[in-house]
């Protein structure tokens, strides 16, 4: 299938107007209409309901749209990857859950990796923790960053460092018992964290916010108040200026961070070089 047909289809679906889509694509309106007719002929179905000043997707068009967006993104990535190989001596794709990428220590580590290997192309991706092993096996990614190693044979790992989670609140002088009535913000750090928090009786209540974003949890706590386990590096500035306070003088959980990859990966030499040169968090 011609990728330009999909690009045109996506643009018309966004603008809901053939003329505006033509302007955005630097085409004539007749060329846009022709491309859409070509796509409809290939799929043997109508993709748009065409009414004056009211262009909208048919049911078939609605079903096609997510596939078209995925195919276009895949094609664009393929172009970037192929082109990049002309300019980079090596290429590695690192993946982690969105929450781990937000950790200050991880950001600094990535910066060191990029500085140490300026001739490499380093790609970082956000991947749900439960899909990390699958993406490694399917070779969508080269290295995973995780706090819980997948239970899978054929994986090699390297302990990159640890991060601390501190229980904090907007009110000073609280203990676990006196914080029981405050709203709970639950930052989902994974299975291990869930088990650890389940052992703290005073935190066994429904959260007002359940999220996988450190920044979202922190902002909610600062604006609305409550209690939450947050990364120590993220809360230090707010502890210093008095906006946040430790509960029980610093109830803390320590979690490890690992790099993990397939032992028989064809990029094992590159990964070993990455591990030996990038240091700890």
N, C-alpha and C positions, 0 to 999 in steps of 0.2 A: 504494500500500500504506500502511495506517495505521502511522505511526511508533511508536505506542504498542504495537502488536503486536510489533514488533521489540524494543522496550525490554523488554517482558515476557519474550520469548524469551531475551534475553541474561541477564536476571536469574535465570531458572530454570536456565539452563545454568551460571551461576556457583555458585549455591547448591545445585544438584541436589536441590531440595526446593521443592514448590509452596507449602507453608506459610510457609517463611522468605522466599521470593520475595515472597509477598503482604505480609508484614510490612514488608519493605524498600521496597515500592512503595506502601504505605498503601492496600492493596486487600484485599478478601476473597479467600479461597482459591478460592471458586467463580468470582470474576471473573477470576482468573489462569488457571484451567482453561479458562474460556470463551474467553479471548483466544488461548490456545495452540491450542484446537480450531479457532478461526477461521483462524489462520495455516496450520494443517495442511490445512484445507479449501481455502484459496486455492492452496496449493502441491501439493495432491493427494498428500500423503505424510505419514507419521508422522515427527515430529521427536524424540520422546522414547520411550524404553522405560520404561514405568511399572510398577515393582514396589514392594512395600511397603518404605519406607525406603531405596529404591534407584532414584532417577530418573537416567537417563543418556541421552546423546544417541544417536540412531540414526546410521547413516552419512550419511543425508541431513541430519540436524541438524548434524553435524560440518562438512559442506560449506557449510551455510548460515551458520554462525557468523561467519567472517571477513567475509562480505559484509554481514551484519547490523551488525557493529561499525563497518564503514566507512560504511555508510549513516547510522547514528545519529550518528557523528562529523561527517559532512558536513552533516547537518541542524542539529546544534548549532552548528557554525561558521557556517552560513548565518544562523541566528537571531541570533548574536552580531554578525555583520557588518551585517545590516540594522538591528539595534537601535543599533549604534554610530554609524551615520551620522546619527542624530538628535542626537548629543552631540558629534561631532567635525567640525571644519571640513574635514578631509582624512584620508585613510587610505592608508598605504603598507605593503606587506609586503616585508620584507627576508629573504633566505635565504642560508645559508652551510652548509658542512659542519659537523657537530658539533664537530670539532677546532678550527676557526677561531673558533667562538663562545667556546671556552675561553680564548683568548688574552686576557691582561689588558688590552692596549691596545685590543682590540676592545670589551671590556666598557665601558671608559671612554668610548670614542667613542659607543657606543649611549646611554650616560647623557647625554652632551652633546647628542645629537640630541633625546632626549626632553625635556631641559630647555629647549632652544631652540625647540621646537615643542610646547608644552604643550597646544595645542588640536588636535593631530593624534592619530590613533590609529596607533601604530606596532606592527606585528606582526612578530615574528621567528620564523623557522622553520628547522629543521634539514633540509637537503637534500643528499643525496650529490652530490659534485662532478660526477660523470658525468651527473647528471640536471638540472643547473642550467640549461643552455641550453634543454632541452626544457620545463622549467617556465616559463621566461621566454616562450618562444614560445606556450605554451598559456595564458599570462596567469594562471597560478596564483600567481605572485609578480611583484612590480614591479621589484625590484632584487636582484642577486646580489652577494655578497661572495666573492671568489675570489683565489687566488694564481696561477692559470693561466687566462688568458682563453680562452673557448671559440672555436674556429675556425668562426665563423658570421657571415655577412653580416647587416647591419642592426643590429649591436650597437654601442653607444657605451660608452666606459669612462672611468673617472677613477682615477688613481693615488692611493690613499688613504694610502699609506705603506709602510714595510718592517718586517719582523720578522726577528730573528736566531735561528738555531739553534746551540746550543753543544754540543760533544761533551764529555760529563761522565761521571764514574765515582765510585764510593764510595771508591776508593783514591786517595791523593795521589801526585804525582810520576810519573804514567804518561806514556808516549809512545804513539803509534800502535802501534809494534812491541811494546812490553811489555804492551799491553792485549789482544793477540790471543787469549789464553786465557780471557778473561772472557766471561760470558754477554752476548749482544747483545739489547737490547730495541729493536725496530724500530717506530718511530712513523711511520705511513704518511702522509707529507705530500704525496703525489701523484707524478706522472710526473717532474717536474723534479728533485725530491729523490731519487727512485729512481736517476735517471741520475747525479746528483752523487755519491751514496753508492757507486754501483757502480764509481766510479773510485778509491775508497780501498781498496787491496788488503787491508789488515789487517782490514777490516770485512766481507769476503766469507765469511760463514759463516751457518748457519741460526740465526735468532733463537729465543730461548726464549719470547718474547712478541711477537706481531705485533698491533698495535692502532691504532685511530684516536682514542684518548682520551689527551690529555696527562696528565690526572690519574692514570689507571690506570698509564701508563708510569712516571710519577714515583714513585708509591707502590711499584710493584714494585722500582724501582731502590733506593729507600731501605730497603726491607725485605730484599731478597734480594741486592742488589749487581749489578754489571755495568757496561755502557757503553750510552749512548744519546745521540742528538741530541734536545735538549729546548729549548723557547723560553727565551731569555735572561732574560726577566722572571720566568719561573716558577722558574728555578734560582738566581737571585741570593740569596734568603734562605738557601738551603742551602749556597751557596758561602761566604757570610759566616760562618755558624756552624760550618763545617767538616764538615758531613754529606756534601757533594759536592765534587768537585774537577775542575778543568779538565784535559783531556788535551792534551798538547803546548802548554800555556800558553794555550789558547783557540782550538782549531780551530773555526772559525765559518763558517756558511753564511748568506747573506742572501737573503731571498725577498720579492718585492713583494706587496702586497695591492691589489686593484682593486675598485671598484664597477662593475658592468656592467648595462646595461639596453637594452631595445629602443629604437632611435632614434625610431620612429614611435609609441611608446607614448602613450596618451591622457593619461598622467600625467607627461609629459615636463617640464612647467613645475614641478610639485611636486618632481620628482627633481633638476632643476637648482637649485632653491632649497635642497634638502637638501645638495647637493654644495657650494654656495657658502657655506653657513652652518655646516657641521659641522666644518670644518677637517681637519687631518691627524691621523693616529694619534699 
